[in-house]
Amino acid sequence: MEGINADTDLSTLTDAQRLELASRLQDESNSHQPLISAVEPIEVLEKEYASNPAFLGKIRWLKEEAGFIGLRRAKGDGDCFYRAFAFAFIYKIMTMKDRPMHHFTVKHVESTLQLLKQAGFDEDVVTDFYEPLKNLLARMYSTDPESKELNEHALVETMNNPEHSNSIVVYLRLLTSAFLKLNADEYTPFLFSLDNVDDASPPDMASFCANHVEAIGKEADHVQITALSRALKVSLDVAYLSPQHAPPETPIDEEFPPEVDTLHTSTENAEEGSSSASIAVPGKDAQDRRSAAEHPDRCDVVRFEVEGGQITEIGTMLLRPGHYDLLVEAPVPASPEPEIPAILST
């Protein structure tokens, strides 16, 4: 495409040339972005979508109703989900300040090497990709005087080092693939053909993993997110900033407990005059949840929850069409110091 740039008259180009130009311009735009950014105020999204009223309403809902105050961007290179997931996972373990849980997490992550071996991956190759993740986890509660304890600045720095960051991304991709292959009977019914829209039959698991999981630059979808969260025993939420609703849930999603279903259905049943309408659960927290669910501008939020043996929750990702970032919640207010009355003298 020599001689073609952003100033070229698009009407003179073929469809293939326009697609190639768009891809090149996107790559150039992304080249200066960090792999993982510092936290930005959520108001930056309002500026990005100033001319999109539908998105502005959802952004305000995220800020005012859901309590998110910031955004940590992942580079839009097709690996954004895995990179954002890696950062959120490591950051959460680092900030838990829970030594027994850290020990449990390290042992569980080590055990995933065996899972990859069972799925047929070369042990030596996998170990190389695993090392940067292992080293970051080892820098928490380290007794090695030569090792600096991991903090937020060091984690951001490491996740912006292409060699280390990309190794962790590849390891998470391979882990996702291994989990899918070892649980193929459960997941295969939910696969679909992404390569040939005319072919309605789902691909086999090996082809799906090779083309859509292990391949660098291929974005993650519902099936991959579920598999990785289960493999690492962590739960997360995904908020959909999209004009469409979130994809329908599948049987591999965990069901909401009955009391949560009541919160969502009681108002609807009451409005319809149903004699079987449930009584709304009282209390401010329940009312806040009902208000958030009924808000006209709310974002669909899909829960990826692990039952039994969960390590922790790693937060909420923001999914815009084809791209994942991390949402940052407002910090939990510190409990006020109790006032101890002076002892009355007699």
PyMOL commands that set and color helices and strands:
alter all, ss='L'
color gray80, all
select helices_A, chain A and resi 10-12+15-30+43-48+53-65+80-95+99-118+123-138+152-159+162-182+184-190+205-212+222-231+258-271+284-294
alter helices_A, ss='H'
color red, helices_A
select strands_A, chain A and resi 36-41+68-74+234-240+300-304+312-320+323-329
alter strands_A, ss='S'
color yellow, strands_A
deselect
rebuild
show_as cartoon
